[in-house]
Amino acid sequence: MGYKLLGANVSPYVRKCRAYLAEKGIAYTYEAVSPFSPPPGFRDISPLGRIPVLLDGDRPIADSTVICLYLERCNPTPALHPADPYLYAHALWIEEFMDGGMMPFAGPLVFRPLVLGPIAMKQPVTPTIKADALKVVETSIHPQWDYLEKELADKLFFVGDMLTIADIAVASGHVNLRHADVSPDANRWPKLAAFLTRMYARPSFAALLAEETKPWDQREILRAV
Ligand SMILES: N[C@@H](CCC(=O)N[C@@H](CS)C(=O)NCC(=O)O)C(=O)O
């Protein structure tokens, strides 16, 4: 029966799973599901009402972190979780830093008012809304970029010398910020900026970005506010 992923492109957690599937070379079908107007019975497979959900045949798995760990266990090569126990834990930590640390600011306080609001909720971006969102970027996300810059140091990848879930999670979360015209300045965070450029150029992310360019990419509109 194969894998089916349920979710919406706008979600960093769905994007993380799709990039993970692509990097593993795993075939899957994708079904658009909004958590705000879910199909009947959605809570039976996603008890918290959230996306993504992976169906392995008729067996549901909720939560992007759990989904990626499940995929890793079922499809061990190419490995996207390190074998070394400490590096494994560190990769999961970087993933959590993004999902539980940056996204609670980047999602509801930046992406939602600057991108989701005007496109999906008929809430235009005013100068005040934009200034409030940029304040969140400065006070909450800039220190997180400092941390990521230091963590990356002179490496190509966040953990060890291979692509891992850590890199996928960092890139996936930043796509939402990028849609809102928010990206780390290469003068201040050169390593992180170069890392994101490399990640977005990988076929996994390039394909997702191409799918998302419209309607989620608001950069031109935002520059005019
Ligand atoms: N920890 C979850 C978070 C998933 C999540 O919060 N998804 C959002 C969309 S980006 C959602 O479904 N929100 C609807 C809700 O919480 O009611 C994961 O990693 O999958």
The ligand as an ORCA input file, in Angstrom:
! r2SCAN-3c Opt
* xyz 0 1
  N       5.088     18.617     17.075
  C       4.251     18.550     15.896
  C       3.750     19.946     15.560
  C       2.778     19.915     14.411
  C       2.010     21.218     14.304
  O       1.945     22.034     15.238
  N       1.386     21.420     13.142
  C       0.576     22.597     12.948
  C       0.690     23.106     11.525
  S       2.268     23.834     11.248
  C      -0.879     22.225     13.187
  O      -1.320     21.200     12.745
  N      -1.582     23.090     13.904
  C      -2.984     22.930     14.150
  C      -3.302     22.853     15.601
  O      -2.376     22.809     16.433
  O      -4.488     22.830     15.914
  C       5.038     17.961     14.737
  O       6.266     18.054     14.764
  O       4.435     17.377     13.827
*
